[in-house]
């Protein structure tokens, strides 16, 4: 190859290096970082039916203690109970209490068997008691156990929506209340007291009424 022939010279220059400017811009230097929002998981509190019923009861009691506006007093009417029986006796049992059902059905109710002059009215409050279907099943089972499936007994379950303000009206519609082991419980005791009617604490009280000549006077029982 002659000396005048073009020569290929490979240059060994360094490859360009890409440099990234890591210096923050002027705006970003003084920009306040956005706060990170914490994710709050909702807490689910367990529902306590008895606490809810007690709170509702406290509200009803508070209403009765509030000063009433001055107005002409209205005559109190007896609560409508769908029974033509001359003597209506009320009880408010704890429907899933074996002790209450034994005293109610095995004690008191035996005295009413075969006598259509008596109506055993049982109060049921859906905000306090077990569901109606379960309550009826419990009464039926106790009836069959203590009295017998073929016995004739006039029982009426009163499940009207009422508060303690309605208790005096209910007291006028009945002749007496049967005291049960659960009658000392707060809600039941306050309701029975507000009814302002005769309270029979032992089955012998009912037996005494049956042996006497009874007449209903103003919602009360005169022996």
C-alpha positions in Angstrom: 0.0 0.0 0.0 1.5 3.3 -0.9 2.3 6.1 1.5 -0.3 8.4 -0.1 -3.2 6.0 0.4 -5.9 7.3 2.9 -5.5 6.0 6.3 -8.2 4.9 8.7 -7.5 6.1 12.1 -9.7 4.8 14.9 -10.1 7.4 17.5 -10.3 6.2 21.1 -12.3 9.1 22.4 -14.3 8.3 25.5 -18.0 7.6 25.0 -20.2 10.5 26.1 -21.4 10.2 29.6 -25.0 11.1 30.3 -25.1 13.1 33.5 -28.4 13.5 35.3 -28.8 16.6 37.3 -30.0 15.4 40.7 -30.1 19.0 42.1 -33.8 19.9 42.8 -35.2 22.8 41.0 -35.8 26.0 42.8 -39.5 25.4 43.0 -39.2 21.9 44.3 -36.8 23.1 47.0 -39.4 25.2 48.6 -42.5 23.2 47.8 -44.2 21.8 51.0 -44.7 18.1 50.7 -48.2 16.9 50.6 -49.3 15.2 53.9 -50.0 11.6 53.7 -53.5 10.8 54.6 -53.7 7.9 57.0 -56.3 5.3 56.1 -58.6 4.8 59.1 -60.4 1.5 59.1 -64.0 1.9 60.4 -64.6 0.1 63.7 -67.7 -2.0 64.0 -69.1 -1.9 67.5 -71.0 -5.0 68.6 -74.8 -4.4 69.0 -76.1 -5.1 72.5 -80.0 -5.4 72.3 -80.4 -5.0 76.0 -78.3 -1.8 76.1 -80.4 -0.4 73.3 -83.6 -1.3 75.1 -82.4 0.3 78.3 -81.5 3.5 76.5 -84.9 3.6 74.9 -86.5 3.0 78.3 -84.5 5.8 79.9 -85.8 8.2 77.2 -89.4 7.1 77.9 -89.0 7.5 81.6 -87.5 11.0 81.1 -90.6 12.0 79.1 -92.9 11.2 82.0 -90.7 13.3 84.4 -90.8 16.3 82.1 -93.1 19.1 83.2 -96.4 18.9 81.3 -97.8 22.0 79.7 -100.7 23.6 81.6 -103.9 22.4 80.0 -107.2 20.9 80.8 -106.5 17.3 81.9 -107.9 14.7 79.6 -109.8 11.7 81.1 -107.7 8.5 81.0 -109.2 5.8 78.9 -108.5 2.1 79.5 -106.2 0.5 77.0 -108.2 -1.6 74.5 -107.7 -5.3 75.3 -109.5 -7.7 72.9 -111.2 -9.9 75.5 -114.7 -10.0 76.8 -113.7 -11.8 80.0 -115.0 -10.0 83.1 -111.6 -10.4 84.9 -108.4 -9.6 83.0 -105.1 -10.4 84.7 -101.8 -9.1 83.4 -98.3 -10.6 83.6 -95.0 -9.7 81.9 -92.8 -12.7 81.9 -89.3 -13.2 80.7 -90.2 -15.7 78.0 -86.9 -17.6 78.0 -86.8 -17.8 81.8 -87.7 -21.3 83.1 -88.3 -19.8 86.5 -90.8 -17.2 85.3 -92.7 -19.8 83.1 -92.9 -22.3 86.0 -94.4 -19.6 88.3 -96.7 -18.2 85.7 -98.0 -21.4 84.1 -97.3 -24.0 86.7 -98.6 -21.7 89.5 -100.9 -18.9 88.6 -102.4 -20.2 85.3 -103.6 -23.5 86.8 -106.2 -21.5 88.7 -107.7 -20.1 85.5 -108.1 -23.4 83.7 -111.6 -24.1 82.6 -112.9 -20.6 83.8 -113.7 -18.4 80.8 -114.4 -15.5 83.2 -110.6 -15.0 83.4 -108.3 -13.8 80.7 -104.5 -14.1 81.3 -103.0 -11.2 79.3 -99.3 -11.4 78.7 -97.4 -8.3 77.7 -94.7 -8.6 75.0 -92.3 -5.8 74.1 -90.4 -6.5 71.0 -87.6 -4.1 72.1 -87.0 -6.0 75.3 -88.3 -9.6 74.9 -87.4 -12.4 72.6 -89.1 -12.4 69.2 -92.9 -13.1 69.3 -92.7 -16.4 67.5 -90.2 -17.7 70.1 -92.2 -16.3 73.0 -95.4 -18.1 71.8 -93.5 -21.3 71.4 -92.1 -21.0 75.0 -95.6 -20.4 76.4 -97.0 -23.3 74.5 -94.3 -25.6 75.7 -94.8 -24.5 79.3 -98.5 -24.9 79.0 -98.2 -28.5 77.7 -95.6 -29.3 80.4 -97.4 -27.9 83.5 -101.1 -28.1 82.5 -101.6 -30.3 79.5 -102.3 -29.7 75.8 -106.1 -30.4 76.2 -106.7 -27.9 79.0 -108.9 -24.8 78.3 -107.2 -21.6 79.3 -107.9 -18.1 78.0 -104.5 -16.5 77.2 -104.0 -13.3 75.2 -100.6 -11.8 74.3 -100.7 -8.0 74.2 -97.9 -6.9 71.9 -99.1 -3.3 71.3 -96.4 -0.7 70.8 -96.5 1.2 74.1 -94.2 3.1 76.4 -94.2 3.7 80.2 -96.6 6.7 79.5 -99.2 4.2 78.4 -98.9 2.1 81.6 -101.6 3.9 83.6 -104.1 3.3 80.7 -103.2 -0.4 80.6 -103.6 -0.5 84.4 -107.2 0.7 84.0 -108.0 -2.1 81.5 -107.0 -5.0 83.9 -107.9 -6.1 87.4 -104.5 -7.1 88.6 -100.8 -7.9 87.8 -99.2 -11.1 88.6 -95.8 -10.7 90.3 -93.1 -13.0 88.8 -89.4 -13.5 89.7 -88.5 -11.1 86.9 -90.9 -8.4 88.1 -88.1 -7.0 90.3 -86.0 -6.2 87.1 -85.8 -2.5 86.5 -87.8 -2.1 83.3 -90.6 -4.5 84.4 -90.7 -3.0 87.9 -91.0 0.5 86.7 -93.7 -0.4 84.2 -95.8 -2.3 86.8 -95.5 0.5 89.3 -96.6 3.0 86.6 -99.7 0.9 86.0 -101.0 1.7 89.5 -103.2 -1.4 89.9 -103.4 -4.4 92.2 -100.3 -6.5 92.3 -100.7 -10.2 93.4 -97.5 -11.5 94.6 -98.5 -15.1 95.3 -100.8 -17.6 93.6 -102.9 -17.7 96.8 -103.9 -14.1 96.1 -105.6 -15.2 92.8 -107.2 -18.2 94.6 -108.7 -15.8 97.1 -110.2 -13.7 94.3 -111.7 -16.8 92.7 -113.4 -17.8 96.0 -114.9 -14.3 96.5 -117.6 -12.4 94.7 -115.7 -9.9 92.5 -116.7 -6.9 90.6 -114.7 -4.6 88.5 -114.9 -0.9 89.6 -113.0 1.7 87.6 -110.5 -0.8 86.4 -109.8 -2.0 90.0 -110.8 -5.2 91.6 -113.2 -4.9 94.5 -113.4 -8.1 96.6 
